[in-house]
Amino acid sequence: MSAGLHVSGLTVRYGHTVALQGVSLAVAPREVVALIGANGAGKSSLLNALMGLVPMAAGSLHFDGQALQALPTRRRIAAGLALSPEGRRVFPELTVEENLDLGDLGRDLAARQARREGVYRWFPRLLERRTQAAGTLSGGEQQMLAIGRALMADPKLLLLDEPTLGLAPLVVREIAHFVRHVREAGVAVVLAEQNAEMALGVADRGLVLQNGEIVMQGPAAELAASAEVRSAYLGL
């Protein structure tokens, strides 16, 4: 199987409720894929299933040729996947630096410091606040911290779940800038967003998720120009 992410027939159920039904997708190395859809469409369930945080009822999952569906979350992280979850979920009483170190995979101190310095280059504001309790940060800074913690695992594929939710337009632009540049650095990204305009603006391809199924997909520019997408997700 070729490099990158390959998902086939992914189904997720919560009791009798089907959250995802037969979802198949692929993400190539260094590719940004936007996953758009309304609240409750299944975006978070998909990312959580990729990370092993919710069980797959059916389907297969491969990353760089390795089957992941039977592996626990930690081994999926070691294989190259990392998730920045919806809602930021920082540890408010820990400092910025302590939050970042929780994303490290137990490498030696020199490797951890080098990775942390890389995060600070991406998000200079975190460097300024490295000794500050995470709970005292602004919403945008907490989002940067959540993404930075995922980057500490040195992922090949970064999963971002609603990274711009509730943030000011200036911070949304900063997150978009980050996505473009992290792809240039060699990291693939799956960007799950209700903000379809932002997501399709930075992505190579887009997928539209509705009621747990992919109902449209294609080049991001084509989806952004689609009358159906513009009406349903762009408010145009």
Secondary structure, 3 states (H helix, E strand, C coil): CCCCEEEEEEEEEECCEEEEEEEEEEECCCCEEEEECCCCCCHHHHHHHHHCCCCCCEEEEEECCEECCCCCHHHHHHHCEEEECCCCCCCCCCEHHHHHHCCCCCCCHHHHHHHHHHHHHHCHHHHHCCCCEHHHCCHHHHHHHHHHHHHCCCCCEEEEECCCCCCCHHHHHHHHHHHHHHHHCCCEEEEEECCHHHHHHHCCEEEEEECCEEEEEEEHHHHHHCHHHHHHHCCC
